[in-house]
Amino acid sequence: MALSGKNLIAGQWVTNDEQNTFSAYLPATDDLGKIQFYNVSSEQVNTAVEAAQLAFPRYRRISAAERASFLQTIAESIMSLGDELLQITHMETGLSVERLRGERQRTINQLNAFSVELLNPSYTDIEEPGDETRSPVPKPSTKLTRIPLGPVAVFGASNFPYAFSTLGGDTVAALAAGCPVVVKAHPAHPGTSELMALAIHHAIDKLAIPKGVFSQFHSTDPVLAHQLVRHSGIKAVGFTGSQKVAELLIKSIQLRSDSIPFYGELGSINPQFVFSEKIKHGSGALAQQLCLSLLMGNGQFCTSPGVWIVPESATDFIETCSTFMSEQYSDTLLTKGIQKEYESSVSALKMNKQLRNIANAKQLQHFHGTPSLFATNAYHFVTNEQLRKEVFGPCAVIVTYKQIEELQQIVSVMEGQLTASVHGTERDFEEHKDLIESISFKVGRLIYNQMPTGVEVCASMNHGGPYPASTDIRSTSVGQQAMSRFLRPLCIQNFSE
């Protein structure tokens, strides 16, 4: 199927000034693609939001069963795109076809999970009967229900072209809740975004869903992103990306006359705490598992393990990590911007005298991201804020500690995290139970004896955490509970059936 480079605005594929276009970056070859994608106009952004506003009354009234069928039909439409979808995404991201096939299935599973949730909701209205005989005043009957917020703006992510982009978790959760969606596609994979928009376009046509329920536009101009979140018709924002961009969008939202929720998932260093008994029982396998977790997606996962905290005596563990990483090879990064930022961050770490650069992988291409491993001690990690900053890419810092007091200091200076893992024996966990409790107040997901990479799509998942891991500590961007972000409580008093 031929890509058009167009924007999908309320059921219509539209262009703009033919000179206002851009091409996808192809990370495997460090080149630009041949297809031109049209940047949307300011007027078209307004049209998309206005269409979503018009569609909202109709869409919110369709039954849960109809919304479930809609999500299932979208899943079928994605599969009907076939392997051509995988090939285009592979060109635009450099991610392996095998990895993309798994992510596509995860995205389909996610759509189906929300459809099941709509048919068998885990939440119910809370009803309390009135009591006219109550003294000193009668009690009215009340019912607590939840209603959709309205049109939602969603920003696609660079590192998950299916599961966190056009038809990712934010979009699916909003549609399941009864909210129309306007997506700002990520310029790192515009062709992929167009095909995913085509899948939902087919589902909308097939089921006669209001056209304004979904729109998607391309733009390399940040001004239009800010226009979108400031539009009075937008009632919530779903965002996955950098803390810097999120904070700029939040400032724009604060200029609105009304306040709306901004659900941002911004990243994390995902610290790995390794305890002494675990090291004594053999650390070779754990060292390799941590290295492989770091290298997954070339370090471009929001749950990539960026800091490994180990006993000072763990010399064999550190040596194993150093040897393993030195034997690896560089790989592509998703965008030119990510590559430059990664190189800058690693260069700064190499110049830091409080760090030792203990391993660098073999560099195959100058435009690759080359895995690097550093080491320092607990004192430097606690006193130097630079060492605690996320490096988006295949880079990690090993921090050695002598005693439990140093572990407490490390936790005390940690910012909010998406995840943290504790690696130990039952004796370790008992000895460090107070520390583990402290860690739990800094993270959205606490993991025992497993790597952080890999987020299960299920009702009990929480993908979020204290700021800056996310902008709302009470919510998740993964799993069926994500739908609650786009619903609000409504109490109906003295109601009648």
C-alpha positions as CSV (number, residue, x, y, z in Angstrom):
1,M,0.0,0.0,0.0
2,A,1.4,3.4,-1.0
3,L,1.9,6.0,1.7
4,S,0.3,9.4,1.0
5,G,2.1,11.5,3.6
6,K,-1.3,13.1,4.4
7,N,-3.0,14.0,7.7
8,L,-6.3,12.3,8.7
9,I,-8.6,15.0,9.9
10,A,-12.1,13.9,10.8
11,G,-12.3,11.2,8.2
12,Q,-10.6,13.2,5.4
13,W,-7.0,12.7,4.2
14,V,-5.7,16.2,3.7
15,T,-2.5,18.0,2.7
16,N,-1.2,21.5,3.2
17,D,1.3,23.7,1.4
18,E,3.3,21.3,-0.7
19,Q,6.5,23.0,0.3
20,N,5.8,22.5,4.0
21,T,6.8,18.8,4.2
22,F,9.4,16.6,5.9
23,S,10.9,13.2,5.4
24,A,11.4,10.3,7.9
25,Y,14.9,9.7,9.2
26,L,16.1,6.2,8.5
27,P,18.4,5.3,11.4
28,A,19.9,2.1,9.8
29,T,21.4,4.1,7.0
30,D,21.7,7.6,8.5
31,D,19.7,8.9,5.6
32,L,16.3,10.4,4.8
33,G,13.3,8.6,3.3
34,K,12.0,9.6,-0.1
35,I,8.3,10.1,0.9
36,Q,7.3,13.6,1.8
37,F,4.9,14.0,4.8
38,Y,2.7,17.1,5.0
39,N,2.9,19.3,8.0
40,V,-0.6,20.2,9.2
41,S,-1.8,23.8,9.3
42,S,-3.1,25.7,12.3
43,E,-6.6,25.7,10.8
44,Q,-6.5,21.9,10.3
45,V,-5.6,21.4,14.0
46,N,-8.6,23.5,15.0
47,T,-10.8,21.5,12.5
48,A,-9.7,18.2,14.1
49,V,-10.6,19.4,17.6
50,E,-13.9,20.9,16.6
51,A,-14.8,17.6,14.8
52,A,-14.0,15.7,18.0
53,Q,-16.2,18.1,20.0
54,L,-19.1,17.5,17.6
55,A,-18.5,13.7,17.7
56,F,-18.3,13.5,21.5
57,P,-22.1,13.6,22.3
58,R,-22.8,10.7,19.9
59,Y,-19.7,8.7,20.8
60,R,-20.2,8.9,24.5
61,R,-23.7,7.5,24.2
62,I,-22.9,4.4,22.3
63,S,-23.0,1.3,24.5
64,A,-20.0,-0.4,26.1
65,A,-20.5,-3.4,23.8
66,E,-20.4,-1.1,20.7
67,R,-17.1,0.4,21.9
68,A,-15.7,-3.0,22.6
69,S,-16.6,-4.1,19.0
70,F,-14.9,-0.9,17.8
71,L,-11.7,-1.7,19.6
72,Q,-11.8,-5.3,18.3
73,T,-12.3,-4.1,14.8
74,I,-9.3,-1.8,15.1
75,A,-7.2,-4.8,16.1
76,E,-8.4,-6.7,13.1
77,S,-7.6,-3.7,10.8
78,I,-4.0,-3.6,12.2
79,M,-3.5,-7.3,11.3
80,S,-4.9,-6.7,7.9
81,L,-2.0,-4.3,7.2
82,G,0.2,-7.4,7.1
83,D,4.0,-7.5,7.1
84,E,4.2,-4.3,5.1
85,L,3.5,-2.4,8.3
86,L,6.5,-4.2,9.9
87,Q,8.8,-3.4,7.0
88,I,8.0,0.3,7.0
89,T,8.4,0.6,10.8
90,H,11.7,-1.3,10.5
91,M,13.0,1.2,8.0
92,E,11.8,4.2,10.1
93,T,13.1,3.0,13.5
94,G,15.9,0.5,12.9
95,L,14.1,-1.9,15.3
96,S,14.2,-5.5,14.3
97,V,11.2,-7.1,12.6
98,E,11.1,-9.7,15.3
99,R,10.8,-7.0,18.0
100,L,8.2,-5.1,16.0
101,R,6.1,-8.3,15.5
102,G,6.0,-8.7,19.2
103,E,5.1,-5.1,19.8
104,R,2.3,-5.3,17.2
105,Q,0.9,-8.3,19.0
106,R,1.1,-6.5,22.3
107,T,-0.8,-3.6,20.8
108,I,-3.5,-6.0,19.6
109,N,-3.6,-7.6,23.0
110,Q,-4.0,-4.2,24.5
111,L,-7.0,-3.4,22.3
112,N,-8.6,-6.7,23.1
113,A,-8.0,-6.3,26.8
114,F,-9.8,-3.0,26.9
115,S,-12.7,-4.5,24.9
116,V,-13.0,-7.3,27.5
117,E,-12.9,-4.7,30.2
118,L,-15.8,-2.9,28.6
119,L,-17.9,-6.1,28.4
120,N,-17.0,-7.2,31.9
121,P,-16.1,-3.9,33.7
122,S,-14.1,-4.2,37.0
123,Y,-15.9,-1.1,38.2
124,T,-19.6,-0.6,38.9
125,D,-21.7,2.3,39.9
126,I,-22.1,2.7,43.7
127,E,-25.7,3.1,44.7
128,E,-27.1,4.0,48.1
129,P,-30.8,4.1,48.8
130,G,-32.4,7.1,50.4
131,D,-34.0,6.9,53.9
132,E,-36.8,9.3,54.5
133,T,-37.1,8.2,58.2
134,R,-33.6,9.1,59.1
135,S,-33.3,11.8,61.8
136,P,-32.7,14.6,62.1
137,V,-33.0,15.0,58.3
138,P,-33.9,12.4,55.6
139,K,-31.1,10.8,53.6
140,P,-31.3,11.3,49.8
141,S,-30.7,8.4,47.4
142,T,-27.3,8.8,45.7
143,K,-25.5,7.0,42.9
144,L,-21.8,7.5,42.0
145,T,-21.0,6.9,38.4
146,R,-18.2,7.9,36.0
147,I,-18.5,9.8,32.7
148,P,-16.0,10.5,29.9
149,L,-14.0,13.8,30.0
150,G,-14.3,14.8,26.3
151,P,-11.8,15.0,23.5
152,V,-8.3,13.9,24.4
153,A,-5.0,15.0,22.8
154,V,-2.4,12.2,22.5
155,F,1.3,12.6,21.7
156,G,3.0,9.6,20.1
157,A,6.2,8.2,21.5
158,S,9.5,7.7,19.6
159,N,10.5,4.3,21.2
160,F,7.3,2.3,20.8
161,P,5.9,3.0,17.3
162,Y,2.8,0.8,18.0
163,A,2.2,0.3,21.7
164,F,2.7,4.0,22.7
165,S,1.9,5.9,19.6
166,T,-1.0,6.3,17.2
167,L,-3.0,3.3,18.6
168,G,-1.0,3.0,21.8
169,G,-2.3,2.8,25.4
170,D,-3.3,6.4,25.7
171,T,-5.4,6.4,22.5
172,V,-7.1,3.0,23.3
173,A,-7.8,4.0,27.0
174,A,-9.4,7.2,25.9
175,L,-11.5,5.5,23.1
176,A,-12.6,2.8,25.6
177,A,-13.7,5.6,28.1
178,G,-15.9,7.2,25.4
179,C,-13.6,10.1,24.5
180,P,-12.6,11.2,20.9
181,V,-8.9,11.4,20.3
182,V,-6.7,13.8,18.3
183,V,-3.2,12.3,17.9
184,K,0.0,14.4,17.2
185,A,2.0,11.7,15.4
186,H,5.7,11.3,16.2
187,P,7.9,12.5,13.4
188,A,10.3,9.6,14.0
189,H,7.9,7.1,12.3
190,P,5.4,9.1,10.2
191,G,4.7,6.3,7.7
192,T,4.0,3.9,10.5
193,S,1.6,6.4,12.1
194,E,-0.2,6.9,8.8
195,L,-0.8,3.1,8.4
196,M,-2.1,2.8,12.0
197,A,-4.4,5.8,11.4
198,L,-5.6,4.0,8.2
199,A,-6.5,1.0,10.4
200,I,-8.7,3.0,12.7
201,H,-10.1,4.9,9.7
202,H,-11.3,1.5,8.3
203,A,-12.8,0.5,11.6
204,I,-14.7,3.8,11.8
205,D,-16.1,3.4,8.3
206,K,-17.0,-0.2,8.9
207,L,-19.0,0.4,12.1
208,A,-20.3,3.9,11.2
209,I,-18.6,5.5,14.1
210,P,-18.7,9.4,14.0
211,K,-15.8,10.6,11.8
212,G,-14.6,13.1,14.4
213,V,-13.8,10.4,17.0
214,F,-10.3,10.1,15.6
215,S,-7.9,12.5,13.8
216,Q,-4.1,12.4,13.5
217,F,-1.7,15.1,12.2
218,H,2.0,15.4,11.3
219,S,3.9,18.4,12.5
220,T,7.6,19.3,13.0
221,D,6.6,22.7,14.4
222,P,6.3,22.8,18.2
223,V,3.9,25.7,18.0
224,L,1.1,23.5,16.8
225,A,1.6,21.0,19.6
226,H,1.1,23.9,22.0
227,Q,-1.9,25.1,20.1
228,L,-3.4,21.6,20.5
229,V,-3.1,21.5,24.3
230,R,-4.4,25.0,24.7
231,H,-7.5,24.5,22.6
232,S,-10.6,24.8,24.8
233,G,-12.1,21.7,23.2
234,I,-9.3,19.4,24.5
235,K,-10.2,18.1,28.0
236,A,-7.1,15.9,28.8
237,V,-3.6,15.1,27.4
238,G,-1.8,11.8,27.2
239,F,2.0,12.2,26.6
240,T,5.0,9.9,26.5
241,G,8.4,11.7,26.1
242,S,11.0,13.9,27.7
243,Q,10.7,15.8,30.9
244,K,11.8,19.0,29.1
245,V,9.0,18.8,26.4
246,A,6.4,17.9,29.0
247,E,7.2,20.9,31.2
248,L,6.9,23.2,28.2
249,L,3.5,21.7,27.3
250,I,2.3,22.0,30.9
251,K,3.2,25.7,30.8
252,S,1.0,26.1,27.8
253,I,-1.9,24.3,29.5
254,Q,-1.5,26.7,32.5
255,L,-2.4,29.5,30.1
256,R,-5.8,28.0,29.5
257,S,-8.9,29.5,31.3
258,D,-9.7,26.0,32.6
259,S,-7.5,23.3,34.1
260,I,-7.2,19.9,32.4
261,P,-5.2,16.8,33.4
262,F,-1.8,16.2,31.7
263,Y,-0.9,12.6,31.9
264,G,2.8,12.4,31.1
265,E,5.2,9.4,31.3
266,L,8.6,11.0,31.3
267,G,11.3,8.4,32.0
268,S,13.4,6.9,34.7
269,I,16.8,5.5,35.7
270,N,15.1,2.4,37.1
271,P,17.7,1.6,39.9
272,Q,18.7,-2.0,40.5
273,F,19.5,-2.8,44.1
274,V,21.7,-5.9,44.5
275,F,22.2,-7.2,48.1
276,S,25.1,-9.0,49.5
277,E,23.7,-12.6,50.0
278,K,22.6,-12.5,46.3
279,I,26.2,-11.7,45.3
280,K,27.6,-14.5,47.5
281,H,25.4,-17.1,45.9
282,G,26.7,-16.3,42.4
283,S,26.5,-13.1,40.5
284,G,27.6,-14.1,36.9
285,A,24.1,-14.8,35.7
286,L,22.7,-11.6,37.2
287,A,25.4,-9.5,35.7
288,Q,24.6,-10.8,32.2
289,Q,20.9,-10.4,32.7
290,L,21.4,-6.8,33.7
291,C,23.6,-6.2,30.7
292,L,21.0,-7.8,28.3
293,S,18.2,-5.7,29.9
294,L,20.2,-2.6,29.3
295,L,20.9,-3.5,25.7
296,M,17.2,-4.3,24.9
297,G,16.1,-1.8,22.3
298,N,19.6,-0.4,22.5
299,G,18.7,1.2,25.9
300,Q,15.7,3.0,24.5
301,F,13.1,1.7,26.9
302,C,11.6,3.9,29.6
303,T,12.3,1.0,32.0
304,S,15.9,0.5,30.9
305,P,18.1,-0.2,34.0
306,G,20.3,2.9,34.2
307,V,21.8,2.5,37.7
308,W,23.1,-0.8,39.3
309,I,23.8,-0.5,43.1
310,V,26.0,-3.4,44.3
311,P,28.2,-4.2,47.4
312,E,31.7,-2.9,47.2
313,S,32.9,-6.5,47.5
314,A,31.1,-7.4,44.2
315,T,34.3,-7.3,42.2
316,D,33.5,-10.4,40.2
317,F,30.1,-9.0,39.3
318,I,31.6,-5.7,38.1
319,E,34.3,-7.6,36.1
320,T,31.7,-9.8,34.5
321,C,29.6,-6.7,33.5
322,S,32.7,-5.0,32.1
323,T,33.8,-8.0,30.0
324,F,30.4,-8.7,28.7
325,M,29.7,-5.1,27.6
326,S,33.1,-4.7,26.0
327,E,32.3,-7.7,23.8
328,Q,29.0,-6.1,22.5
329,Y,28.5,-3.9,19.4
330,S,27.0,-0.5,18.8
331,D,23.5,-0.2,17.2
332,T,21.2,2.4,15.8
333,L,19.3,4.9,17.8
334,L,15.8,6.0,16.9
335,T,16.4,9.6,15.8
336,K,19.3,11.9,15.0
337,G,18.2,14.0,18.0
338,I,18.4,11.0,20.4
339,Q,21.8,10.1,19.0
340,K,23.2,13.6,19.6
341,E,21.8,13.8,23.1
342,Y,23.2,10.3,23.9
343,E,26.7,11.2,22.6
344,S,26.6,14.4,24.6
345,S,25.5,12.7,27.8
346,V,28.1,9.9,27.5
347,S,30.9,12.4,26.8
348,A,30.0,14.4,29.9
349,L,30.1,11.2,32.0
350,K,33.5,10.3,30.6
351,M,34.8,13.8,31.6
352,N,33.5,13.4,35.1
353,K,36.4,12.6,37.5
354,Q,34.1,10.9,40.0
355,L,33.3,8.1,37.4
356,R,35.4,5.3,35.9
357,N,34.5,4.3,32.4
358,I,34.9,0.5,32.8
359,A,33.5,-0.7,29.4
360,N,32.7,0.5,25.9
361,A,31.2,-1.7,23.2
362,K,32.7,-1.9,19.8
363,Q,31.5,0.9,17.5
364,L,30.4,-0.3,14.1
365,Q,29.1,3.0,12.7
366,H,29.8,6.6,13.6
367,F,26.1,7.4,13.9
368,H,25.4,4.4,16.2
369,G,24.8,4.6,20.0
370,T,27.7,2.7,21.5
371,P,26.9,1.0,24.9
372,S,29.0,2.3,27.8
373,L,29.3,1.3,31.4
374,F,30.6,3.5,34.3
375,A,31.4,2.9,38.0
376,T,31.4,5.1,41.1
377,N,30.8,4.9,44.8
378,A,27.8,5.7,46.9
379,Y,29.3,9.0,48.2
380,H,29.8,10.4,44.8
381,F,26.4,9.2,43.6
382,V,24.7,10.9,46.5
383,T,26.6,14.2,46.3
384,N,26.7,14.6,42.5
385,E,23.3,15.2,40.9
386,Q,24.7,14.6,37.3
387,L,25.2,10.9,38.1
388,R,21.5,10.5,38.9
389,K,20.2,11.8,35.6
390,E,18.7,9.5,32.9
391,V,20.8,8.8,29.8
392,F,18.3,7.7,27.1
393,G,20.3,4.9,25.5
394,P,22.5,1.9,26.3
395,C,24.4,3.5,29.2
396,A,24.5,2.5,32.9
397,V,26.3,3.5,36.1
398,I,27.4,0.9,38.7
399,V,27.3,2.3,42.2
400,T,29.2,0.5,45.0
401,Y,28.2,0.7,48.7
402,K,29.8,-0.5,51.9
403,Q,26.9,-0.5,54.4
404,I,23.1,-0.2,54.6
405,E,23.3,3.5,55.7
406,E,24.7,4.3,52.3
407,L,21.8,2.5,50.6
408,Q,19.4,4.7,52.6
409,Q,21.2,7.8,51.5
410,I,20.9,6.7,47.9
411,V,17.2,6.2,48.2
412,S,16.7,9.5,49.9
413,V,18.2,11.5,47.0
414,M,16.4,9.5,44.3
415,E,13.8,11.2,42.2
416,G,10.5,9.5,41.4
417,Q,11.0,6.3,39.3
418,L,8.9,4.1,37.1
419,T,10.5,1.0,38.5
420,A,13.1,-0.2,40.9
421,S,14.3,-3.8,41.3
422,V,15.6,-5.5,44.4
423,H,17.8,-8.6,43.8
424,G,18.4,-10.8,46.8
425,T,17.7,-13.9,48.9
426,E,14.9,-14.1,51.5
427,R,17.5,-13.3,54.1
428,D,18.5,-10.2,52.1
429,F,14.9,-9.0,51.9
430,E,14.3,-9.5,55.6
431,E,17.5,-7.6,56.5
432,H,16.6,-4.8,54.1
433,K,12.8,-4.6,54.7
434,D,12.9,-1.0,55.9
435,L,15.0,0.0,52.9
436,I,12.6,-1.8,50.5
437,E,9.7,0.1,52.2
438,S,11.6,3.4,51.5
439,I,12.1,2.4,47.9
440,S,8.4,1.7,47.4
441,F,7.6,5.4,48.1
442,K,9.9,6.4,45.2
443,V,8.6,4.1,42.5
444,G,5.4,3.1,40.6
445,R,6.4,-0.6,40.3
446,L,8.7,-2.5,42.8
447,I,10.2,-5.7,41.2
448,Y,11.7,-8.6,43.1
449,N,14.5,-10.6,41.4
450,Q,13.6,-9.6,37.8
451,M,14.7,-7.0,35.2
452,P,12.6,-3.9,34.8
453,T,12.3,-4.1,31.0
454,G,8.9,-5.5,29.9
455,V,5.6,-4.1,31.1
456,E,2.7,-6.5,31.3
457,V,-0.6,-5.2,30.0
458,C,-3.0,-6.3,32.8
459,A,-5.5,-4.8,35.2
460,S,-3.0,-4.9,38.1
461,M,-0.2,-3.1,36.3
462,N,1.0,0.4,37.3
463,H,3.2,2.2,34.8
464,G,3.8,5.5,36.4
465,G,5.3,6.8,39.6
466,P,6.3,10.0,41.5
467,Y,7.4,12.9,39.4
468,P,9.4,13.1,37.2
469,A,8.6,9.5,36.3
470,S,5.1,10.7,35.6
471,T,3.0,13.8,36.1
472,D,0.2,12.1,38.0
473,I,1.3,9.7,40.8
474,R,-2.3,8.3,41.1
475,S,-2.5,6.9,37.5
476,T,-1.1,4.3,35.1
477,S,-0.5,4.6,31.4
478,V,-0.5,0.8,30.9
479,G,-3.3,-1.7,31.7
480,Q,-7.0,-1.5,31.9
481,Q,-6.9,0.9,34.9
482,A,-5.5,3.5,32.4
483,M,-9.1,4.1,31.2
484,S,-9.9,5.8,34.5
485,R,-7.7,8.7,33.6
486,F,-10.3,9.8,31.0
487,L,-13.3,9.4,33.2
488,R,-14.5,11.6,36.0
489,P,-16.9,10.9,38.9
490,L,-20.4,12.1,38.9
491,C,-22.8,11.8,41.8
492,I,-26.5,11.6,40.9
493,Q,-28.7,12.5,43.9
494,N,-32.4,11.6,44.4
495,F,-32.3,9.7,41.1
496,S,-35.2,7.7,39.7
497,E,-35.0,4.6,37.6
